[in-house]
Amino acid sequence: MTKADIVNEVAKTTGVEKTTVLKVVDEFTKCVKSSLAKGNPVYLRGFGSFIIKHRAEKAARNITKMTTITIPAHNIPAFKPAKEFMNSVK
């Protein structure tokens, strides 16, 4: 399902114009991104959590040059679904 599909589905079910729904979806994603960029997780009860996972520094191999490189520690965004959401998907 794409962003356009989500906008169409929400507009059809709620009766709200597609342009308004598109603005809401865009603002939602912008809020989630800015919150995660500040280091704050986003919790949506019954749906799941957008969290930051920390990856430690590690050594990796470049097999073409036969060298070892160091990948620095970094943070990545992740999604952890709620139990209710997991049960509905099963």
Phi and psi restraints in degrees (value plus and minus 20) as a CYANA .aco file:
   2 THR   PHI    -117.7   -77.7
   2 THR   PSI     153.6   193.6
   3 LYS   PHI     -80.6   -40.6
   3 LYS   PSI     -59.4   -19.4
   4 ALA   PHI     -83.3   -43.3
   4 ALA   PSI     -59.4   -19.4
   5 ASP   PHI     -83.9   -43.9
   5 ASP   PSI     -60.7   -20.7
   6 ILE   PHI     -83.1   -43.1
   6 ILE   PSI     -65.5   -25.5
   7 VAL   PHI     -80.3   -40.3
   7 VAL   PSI     -65.8   -25.8
   8 ASN   PHI     -82.2   -42.2
   8 ASN   PSI     -62.7   -22.7
   9 GLU   PHI     -85.8   -45.8
   9 GLU   PSI     -65.0   -25.0
  10 VAL   PHI     -87.0   -47.0
  10 VAL   PSI     -60.6   -20.6
  11 ALA   PHI     -83.3   -43.3
  11 ALA   PSI     -59.7   -19.7
  12 LYS   PHI     -88.5   -48.5
  12 LYS   PSI     -62.3   -22.3
  13 THR   PHI     -95.8   -55.8
  13 THR   PSI     -54.1   -14.1
  14 THR   PHI    -115.5   -75.5
  14 THR   PSI     -41.3    -1.3
  15 GLY   PHI      63.4   103.4
  15 GLY   PSI     -12.9    27.1
  16 VAL   PHI    -105.3   -65.3
  16 VAL   PSI     128.6   168.6
  17 GLU   PHI     -82.2   -42.2
  17 GLU   PSI     128.2   168.2
  18 LYS   PHI     -81.7   -41.7
  18 LYS   PSI     -56.5   -16.5
  19 THR   PHI     -84.5   -44.5
  19 THR   PSI     -58.4   -18.4
  20 THR   PHI     -87.9   -47.9
  20 THR   PSI     -63.5   -23.5
  21 VAL   PHI     -83.5   -43.5
  21 VAL   PSI     -60.2   -20.2
  22 LEU   PHI     -81.0   -41.0
  22 LEU   PSI     -62.8   -22.8
  23 LYS   PHI     -82.1   -42.1
  23 LYS   PSI     -61.0   -21.0
  24 VAL   PHI     -85.2   -45.2
  24 VAL   PSI     -64.8   -24.8
  25 VAL   PHI     -83.2   -43.2
  25 VAL   PSI     -62.5   -22.5
  26 ASP   PHI     -83.3   -43.3
  26 ASP   PSI     -63.4   -23.4
  27 GLU   PHI     -86.8   -46.8
  27 GLU   PSI     -56.8   -16.8
  28 PHE   PHI     -81.0   -41.0
  28 PHE   PSI     -68.9   -28.9
  29 THR   PHI     -84.9   -44.9
  29 THR   PSI     -56.0   -16.0
  30 LYS   PHI     -85.3   -45.3
  30 LYS   PSI     -60.3   -20.3
  31 CYS   PHI     -85.1   -45.1
  31 CYS   PSI     -62.6   -22.6
  32 VAL   PHI     -83.6   -43.6
  32 VAL   PSI     -65.2   -25.2
  33 LYS   PHI     -81.7   -41.7
  33 LYS   PSI     -66.2   -26.2
  34 SER   PHI     -88.2   -48.2
  34 SER   PSI     -55.8   -15.8
  35 SER   PHI     -85.1   -45.1
  35 SER   PSI     -64.7   -24.7
  36 LEU   PHI     -87.2   -47.2
  36 LEU   PSI     -55.2   -15.2
  37 ALA   PHI     -84.2   -44.2
  37 ALA   PSI     -50.8   -10.8
  38 LYS   PHI    -102.3   -62.3
  38 LYS   PSI     -27.4    12.6
  39 GLY   PHI      72.9   112.9
  39 GLY   PSI      -9.4    30.6
  40 ASN   PHI    -121.5   -81.5
  40 ASN   PSI     105.5   145.5
  41 PRO   PHI     -92.5   -52.5
  41 PRO   PSI     140.5   180.5
  42 VAL   PHI    -137.9   -97.9
  42 VAL   PSI     102.0   142.0
  43 TYR   PHI    -129.3   -89.3
  43 TYR   PSI     105.5   145.5
  44 LEU   PHI    -139.9   -99.9
  44 LEU   PSI      81.8   121.8
  45 ARG   PHI     -77.0   -37.0
  45 ARG   PSI     110.2   150.2
  46 GLY   PHI      65.2   105.2
  46 GLY   PSI     -30.2     9.8
  47 PHE   PHI    -134.3   -94.3
  47 PHE   PSI     -79.9   -39.9
  48 GLY   PHI     139.4   179.4
  48 GLY   PSI    -191.6  -151.6
  49 SER   PHI    -147.9  -107.9
  49 SER   PSI     116.7   156.7
  50 PHE   PHI    -115.6   -75.6
  50 PHE   PSI      97.5   137.5
  51 ILE   PHI    -147.5  -107.5
  51 ILE   PSI     148.7   188.7
  52 ILE   PHI    -126.5   -86.5
  52 ILE   PSI     107.8   147.8
  53 LYS   PHI    -128.0   -88.0
  53 LYS   PSI     117.5   157.5
  54 HIS   PHI    -116.4   -76.4
  54 HIS   PSI     109.8   149.8
  55 ARG   PHI    -126.6   -86.6
  55 ARG   PSI     106.8   146.8
  56 ALA   PHI     -95.1   -55.1
  56 ALA   PSI     142.0   182.0
  57 GLU   PHI     -84.9   -44.9
  57 GLU   PSI     121.3   161.3
  58 LYS   PHI    -167.6  -127.6
  58 LYS   PSI     140.4   180.4
  59 ALA   PHI    -116.2   -76.2
  59 ALA   PSI     121.2   161.2
  60 ALA   PHI    -154.7  -114.7
  60 ALA   PSI     142.4   182.4
  61 ARG   PHI    -131.6   -91.6
  61 ARG   PSI     115.1   155.1
  62 ASN   PHI    -116.7   -76.7
  62 ASN   PSI      81.4   121.4
  63 ILE   PHI     -92.6   -52.6
  63 ILE   PSI     -41.4    -1.4
  64 THR   PHI     -93.7   -53.7
  64 THR   PSI     -55.7   -15.7
  65 LYS   PHI    -121.9   -81.9
  65 LYS   PSI     -24.6    15.4
  66 MET   PHI      35.5    75.5
  66 MET   PSI      26.8    66.8
  67 THR   PHI    -144.4  -104.4
  67 THR   PSI     141.0   181.0
  68 THR   PHI    -124.3   -84.3
  68 THR   PSI     114.0   154.0
  69 ILE   PHI    -142.2  -102.2
  69 ILE   PSI     137.1   177.1
  70 THR   PHI    -127.4   -87.4
  70 THR   PSI     104.9   144.9
  71 ILE   PHI    -114.6   -74.6
  71 ILE   PSI      99.1   139.1
  72 PRO   PHI     -88.5   -48.5
  72 PRO   PSI     140.7   180.7
  73 ALA   PHI     -83.6   -43.6
  73 ALA   PSI     122.2   162.2
  74 HIS   PHI    -176.4  -136.4
  74 HIS   PSI     145.4   185.4
  75 ASN   PHI    -127.2   -87.2
  75 ASN   PSI     125.4   165.4
  76 ILE   PHI    -152.4  -112.4
  76 ILE   PSI     126.5   166.5
  77 PRO   PHI     -97.1   -57.1
  77 PRO   PSI     128.6   168.6
  78 ALA   PHI    -166.8  -126.8
  78 ALA   PSI     140.7   180.7
  79 PHE   PHI    -141.4  -101.4
  79 PHE   PSI     109.7   149.7
  80 LYS   PHI    -136.9   -96.9
  80 LYS   PSI      90.0   130.0
  81 PRO   PHI     -89.5   -49.5
  81 PRO   PSI     129.9   169.9
  82 ALA   PHI     -94.7   -54.7
  82 ALA   PSI     138.2   178.2
  83 LYS   PHI     -78.7   -38.7
  83 LYS   PSI     -61.7   -21.7
  84 GLU   PHI     -79.3   -39.3
  84 GLU   PSI     -62.6   -22.6
  85 PHE   PHI     -86.6   -46.6
  85 PHE   PSI     -63.6   -23.6
  86 MET   PHI     -81.0   -41.0
  86 MET   PSI     -62.3   -22.3
  87 ASN   PHI     -85.9   -45.9
  87 ASN   PSI     -54.7   -14.7
  88 SER   PHI     -92.1   -52.1
  88 SER   PSI     -47.4    -7.4
  89 VAL   PHI     -99.3   -59.3
  89 VAL   PSI     -53.3   -13.3
